Amino acid sequence: MKKVAIIGGGLSGLLTSIQLVRENIPVQLFEKRLYPFHRVCGEYISNETIPFLKSLNLYPEEFHPAQIKRFQLTSVNGKSVTLPLDLGGFGISRYSFDNWLCQKAIKVGVEVHQNAEVNKIHFQENQFTLSTNKKSFSSDVAVGSYGKRSLLDIKMNRSFIKKRSPYIGVKYHVRNEHANDLIALHNFKDGYCGISNVENGLSNLCYLSHRDNLKETGSIQALEEQILFKNSFLKNIFKNAEFVFVPPETINEISFETKRPVENHILMAGDAAGMITPLCGNGMAMAIHSSKILSGHIVHYCKNESTSRETLESSYTKQWQEQFAARLRVGRQLQHLFGSTFTSNLAVGLAQNFKPLAQHLISKSHGKPFS
Ligand SMILES: Cc1cc2nc3c(=O)[nH]c(=O)nc-3n(C[C@H](O)[C@H](O)[C@H](O)COP(=O)(O)OP(=O)(O)OC[C@H]3O[C@@H](n4cnc5c(N)ncnc54)[C@H](O)[C@@H]3O)c2cc1C
């Protein structure tokens, strides 16, 4: 039986590993960190994923995720509009969800290597050789589910890596009085901050900012006080919330450039194949959906001697493009509406006066429920 190596244990990697092992395909998954851990993410998952997660018995019901049905948008100067969400979503922390999925993966037989960063991958004679700082491994299929940016992208000289990205991400968990069914997106100069609830009465407070804001102000705290607080909704949240962990989780170099779903014969999934702007709240749904599509193709390849690697790569690329390329384009266009006083006012005004248009745009950045 062919063996599969999965590099990166976020949602796309963990879910791919579980689906493959349930089809009796041996899987080794490499995750550079040790579960459980926090990561920068708004932790709002579109409900389009629920039928699929339930079909795998992997909807995290036992955590009682927040059920989110309304969307509030505020502009830099504090105008606000609230819309119902057609599809809605649920809120669960990645700390809990990824760790829970990792335990499920181990239980079904995935060989999970934690604290194992893959720093080299080589393809020769139809086999991959992967190296971590401890050991080398070989496999017939390699999945790149290592997120938005990795050392491996630099080593493969992927085209998106050559352009620097100006965005940084910051994430907290807080206790405050945020309505359980509401996700809010508050604009500030050259950025936006989302807030929505997760499990255990906590709210996720997460923002994306241009790195120049940080350069100008000198520190995260100064950035928040001098720039975010100009939006009165944000000032109110930051002043009144109880912060559960400080300092926050932070990341930089968040890129929304196009990528290729297959690179050097490695099948990419989730953010490694293409990252949608966080304001769409759809990256995790895409990571989950891409695990479904990818697993189907790998199962077919592993179980049918007559299927060539070339067919595997081209059919996966085709289906990936059909499913996600349009959504990524809408996300990039929407990103331009946010972050300046003028355009964020315009976006709130448009949403206030043309609610069906705003709901149409939201639906265009999302997929349909899948199972
Ligand atoms: C600020 C911000 C807010 C967001 N908010 C939302 C939201 O509210 N809703 C939503 O749906 N999406 C949101 N997203 C997007 C979402 O977080 C991602 O789309 C999603 O996490 C992608 O999942 P993934 O499995 O592809 O990668 P990840 O979840 O990033 O997992 C990748 C894993 O690979 C590991 N790794 C990396 N390199 C290596 C290596 N060389 N070897 C081994 N392991 C490695 C990493 O440690 C990590 O655990 C947000 C993103 C940002 C930046």
The ligand as a Gaussian input file, in Angstrom:
#p B3LYP/6-31G(d) Opt

LIG

0 1
 C       -5.803000      37.285000      11.278000
 C       -6.489000      36.079000      10.724000
 C       -7.810000      35.796000      11.072000
 C       -8.468000      34.692000      10.530000
 N       -9.763000      34.435000      10.882000
 C      -10.441000      33.406000      10.322000
 C      -11.797000      33.134000      10.673000
 O      -12.392000      33.767000      11.538000
 N      -12.429000      32.136000      10.016000
 C      -11.812000      31.357000       9.077000
 O      -12.459000      30.457000       8.516000
 N      -10.511000      31.559000       8.766000
 C       -9.810000      32.558000       9.369000
 N       -8.492000      32.756000       9.074000
 C       -7.824000      31.827000       8.137000
 C       -7.537000      30.473000       8.796000
 O       -6.827000      30.648000       9.990000
 C       -6.743000      29.604000       7.850000
 O       -7.320000      29.652000       6.572000
 C       -6.672000      28.150000       8.319000
 O       -6.067000      28.076000       9.580000
 C       -5.903000      27.309000       7.318000
 O       -5.738000      26.020000       7.820000
 P       -4.497000      25.155000       7.338000
 O       -4.746000      23.772000       7.831000
 O       -4.287000      25.354000       5.908000
 O       -3.215000      25.802000       8.027000
 P       -2.886000      26.109000       9.545000
 O       -4.077000      26.052000      10.401000
 O       -2.086000      27.368000       9.527000
 O       -1.937000      24.896000       9.955000
 C       -0.666000      24.725000       9.413000
 C        0.176000      23.910000      10.385000
 O        1.399000      23.534000       9.779000
 C        2.447000      23.609000      10.737000
 N        3.704000      23.754000       9.976000
 C        4.144000      24.814000       9.253000
 N        5.303000      24.550000       8.648000
 C        5.613000      23.268000       8.995000
 C        6.702000      22.393000       8.686000
 N        7.698000      22.787000       7.876000
 N        6.714000      21.158000       9.240000
 C        5.705000      20.748000      10.052000
 N        4.661000      21.533000      10.374000
 C        4.606000      22.760000       9.848000
 C        2.072000      24.828000      11.569000
 O        2.668000      24.790000      12.848000
 C        0.541000      24.680000      11.640000
 O        0.126000      23.958000      12.769000
 C       -7.791000      33.830000       9.632000
 C       -6.448000      34.071000       9.309000
 C       -5.802000      35.180000       9.848000
 C       -4.360000      35.428000       9.488000

